[in-house]
Amino acid sequence: MLPLLLTLATDPVPTDNNVKAGWTAFAVFLLLLVAVGVLGWSFSRQLKKVKKASDAGVYDESDAPHKHV
């Protein structure tokens, strides 16, 4: 454990010129944005299906908790 602490304590801090954002990280970021978009689109479709099925009476309303207004 002590060698790890010594390594962390003596590790030089990189300067701004040594740190660069890479294309790989940008591609991963774009893929994550696309994944969130696809998941949101799919979730929206599923909610529409549930609403349509609920309106059609597919679900048993007697088991649903009562709404207090």
N, C-alpha and C positions, 0 to 999 in steps of 0.2 A: 504494500500500500504506500509506503514511503517513497519508493522510486517513482510511482505514478504522480504523487504530489510534487516531487522535485521536478519532474518533467513538465508538469503544468505550470509550475512557478517560474521555470527558466525558459519557457517557450516564447520566442519573440512575437510581438504583435505585428501582423502584416500591415503595411502601409496601404494607402488608397490605390497606389499604382500596381500593387501586387494582387488586388482583389478585383476580379472581373466576373460579371454575370455571363453564364454560358448559354449557348443555344439549346443545350439539353434541358436546362431548367426552364427555359422559355417554352419549349415544346411540351414539357410536363405540365406547365401552367395552362397552356392552351387545351391540352387533353382533359385536364380537370374541369375547365370551363365548359367544354363540350359535354362531359359526363354529367355535370350538374344540370345543364340544359336538357339533356335527354331524360334524366330522372324526373325533372320537373314536368316535362311534357307527358311522360308516362303516368305520373301521379295524377295529373289533371285528367287524363283519359279515364283512369280507374275511378276517380271521384264522379265523373259524369256517368259511368256505368252503374255505380252504386246508387246515384240519385235516380237514374232511370228505373232501376230494379225496385227501388223503394216506392217510387210513384206507381209502379205496376202492381204493387202489393206482394212482392216476392217474399219479403221479410215479415215475420210474425210480430206485429206491433204490441201484442199483449205482454211480451217479455221485456219490452223497452222501458227504461225508467221514465217516470212521468215528468214532464217539463213544468216547472213552476214559473209562472209569468208574474 
